[in-house]
Amino acid sequence: MPIPQEGSVQAHFNRFTGKFQQAGTGPEMHNDENKSKRQMSAFFDVDAAANSHDGRSLKAERRGKTLSKKELKAFKDKRHSKKEEKRRAWLRD
């Protein structure tokens, strides 16, 4: 890496090919985390999605929420009806 002097231009060379290379385009650009972040950022704002929960995971956020008796009963009934549907599925075949 050349020593920067005032009024000079700094260039980065790829040590394998000897060609010019943009700063920051080394092997760290190709790990799974950076690759997935680049691909997802084409479709939505990755940083805003990561910071939308104040640093907490979705699981931790849901753990703090308490359900009312009505919501809990509806959840249990829905789960029970799904189980019954699976149990009786062989009758329709």
C-alpha positions as CSV (number, residue, x, y, z in Angstrom):
1,M,0.0,0.0,0.0
2,P,1.5,3.3,-1.0
3,I,2.2,6.0,1.5
4,P,-0.3,8.8,1.0
5,Q,1.1,12.3,0.6
6,E,-0.6,15.6,0.3
7,G,-2.1,16.1,-3.2
8,S,-1.5,12.5,-4.2
9,V,-3.8,9.7,-5.3
10,Q,-3.9,6.4,-3.5
11,A,-4.3,3.1,-5.4
12,H,-5.0,-0.4,-4.2
13,F,-3.7,-3.4,-6.1
14,N,-4.9,-7.0,-6.0
15,R,-1.9,-9.0,-4.9
16,F,-2.9,-12.0,-7.0
17,T,-3.9,-10.3,-10.3
18,G,-1.8,-7.1,-10.0
19,K,-4.8,-5.1,-11.2
20,F,-6.4,-2.0,-9.6
21,Q,-9.0,-2.8,-6.9
22,Q,-11.4,-0.6,-5.1
23,A,-10.8,-0.1,-1.4
24,G,-12.9,-2.4,0.7
25,T,-13.5,-5.1,-1.9
26,G,-11.4,-7.8,-0.3
27,P,-12.3,-11.3,0.9
28,E,-14.5,-9.9,3.7
29,M,-17.0,-8.8,1.1
30,H,-17.7,-12.5,0.2
31,N,-18.6,-13.9,3.6
32,D,-22.2,-15.1,4.2
33,E,-23.2,-12.1,6.4
34,N,-22.0,-9.4,3.9
35,K,-23.3,-11.3,0.9
36,S,-26.8,-11.7,2.4
37,K,-26.9,-8.1,3.5
38,R,-26.0,-6.9,0.0
39,Q,-28.7,-9.1,-1.6
40,M,-31.4,-8.2,0.9
41,S,-30.7,-4.5,0.6
42,A,-31.8,-4.6,-3.0
43,F,-35.4,-5.3,-1.8
44,F,-35.8,-3.5,1.5
45,D,-34.0,-1.3,4.1
46,V,-31.9,-3.8,6.0
47,D,-30.6,-1.4,8.7
48,A,-34.1,-0.1,9.5
49,A,-35.4,-3.7,9.8
50,A,-32.5,-4.6,12.1
51,N,-33.1,-1.5,14.4
52,S,-36.9,-1.7,14.4
53,H,-37.0,-3.8,17.6
54,D,-34.6,-1.8,19.7
55,G,-32.0,-4.5,19.6
56,R,-34.3,-7.2,20.9
57,S,-35.1,-10.3,19.0
58,L,-38.6,-11.0,17.9
59,K,-38.8,-14.0,20.3
60,A,-37.9,-11.7,23.3
61,E,-40.4,-9.2,22.2
62,R,-43.2,-11.8,22.0
63,R,-42.2,-13.3,25.4
64,G,-43.0,-10.0,27.1
65,K,-46.5,-9.8,25.6
66,T,-49.3,-11.4,27.7
67,L,-52.4,-12.7,26.0
68,S,-55.9,-12.0,27.3
69,K,-58.2,-14.9,28.3
70,K,-60.2,-14.5,25.1
71,E,-57.0,-14.6,22.9
72,L,-55.6,-17.6,24.8
73,K,-58.9,-19.5,24.4
74,A,-59.0,-18.7,20.7
75,F,-55.4,-19.9,20.3
76,K,-56.1,-23.2,22.1
77,D,-59.3,-23.8,20.1
78,K,-57.5,-23.2,16.8
79,R,-54.7,-25.6,17.8
80,H,-57.2,-28.2,19.0
81,S,-59.2,-28.0,15.7
82,K,-56.0,-28.4,13.7
83,K,-55.1,-31.5,15.6
84,E,-58.6,-32.9,15.2
85,E,-58.4,-32.2,11.4
86,K,-55.2,-34.1,11.2
87,R,-56.5,-37.0,13.3
88,R,-59.6,-37.4,11.0
89,A,-57.8,-36.9,7.7
90,W,-57.6,-40.6,7.1
91,L,-61.4,-40.8,6.9
92,R,-61.4,-38.7,3.7
93,D,-58.8,-40.7,1.9
